[in-house]
């Protein structure tokens, strides 16, 4: 006889971010609402003219990105210390930046949620960690390969630095979270898929709380060279802050960025029992496959994903106030998504409003789903919508949607929807609602 399961309600009780606009949620969100850009010339490689000569780069090679600036994991740990042992602190220096970013974001999210696994009221066996990453640790890979071809000894920490699941692994170990410990590597949908997986596990009662989201640190010469060879990156490298321009007629590719976005999802009853602050409720999730092409998106896949998420949330298209689309600023991607949104929500309507965080932050691949989910939650919580930067002339094929252009908008946001799409034709949609 089949067992009937009553699904739990799932809420967001903690947020943590590391982005090109700030090292925490407050600074990032305030900069987004102020309409600032985190995109500029790359600084972490040293002198860019020397880099061009070293790697024989063409004049049109993109040397701009959304870098995480002034990040010092040791200082962050000191400021947000959560009962770490000396062994934990020693391990930090062996972490690739993509692990460090998720570590810092999780520290913030856990402090924000006031979750303490040393507290007898919280069962560590029912707290999980699911963090997605598209590429893992390419910085460590490139650095150690450089040593290897010179005949130097390769670090014994190479593998733990570069495999994608070590973000979730390190967080799980440090915080003694003994529930689900997993990584989803679904390209640019990784962060959103991780949140969706966490959502469904809590709905089914498998965990009480899960730290989830995405992380990435992929601004390396080889990674950017690969995307450049695909003709996926913007060629507007001479004007960094106006290079990312979703839905604009002059857009010509996305801008790489780094960062991490981590949310604490929690069973509503569990959150209420411990008096937790609640930002919003996660009410719907869906994932689909285009089954058509590894890099060329398909409208049907996006449409089905959005419709399935609406069905999961038990709401109608007209109930949605805000959409945070994938909107990478690529030619085909933006047209495809605009067509999907018009197919589901209609054209020429006052709502939903459309924002596009990548115009400010750049595209952080596996991390962006977590970061944009947090932005969507904060719009619901604060009734504010960040602007789309650089949208000066809407592409005729993208017209018909209510874009928030130029400056942020203060408006009631009851329900927000966030899309993430990735290479391989993988799609994710998350839906958040104001908590009542």
Secondary structure, 3 states (H helix, E strand, C coil): CCCCCCCCCEEEEEEEEEECCECCHHHHHHHHHCCCCCCEECCCCCCHHHHHHHCCCCCCCCCEEECCCCCCHHHHHHHCCCCCCHHHHHHHHHCCHHHHHHHHHHHHHHHHHCCCCCCCCCCHHHEEEEEECCCCCHHHHHHHHHHHCCCCCCCCCHHHHHCCCHHHHHHHHHHCCCCCEECCCCHHHHHHHHHHHHHHHHHCCCCCEEEEEEEECCCCHHHHHHHHHCCCECCCCCCHHHCCCCCECCCCCECEECEEEEEEEEEHHHHHHCCCCCCEEEEEEEEEECCCCCCCCCHHHHHHHHHHHHHHHCCCHHHCCEEECCCCCCHHHHHHHHHHHHHHHCCCCCCCEEECCHHHHCECHHHHHHHHHHHHHHHHHHCEECCECCCCCECHHHCCCEECECCCEECCCCEEEEEEEECCCEEEEEEEECCC
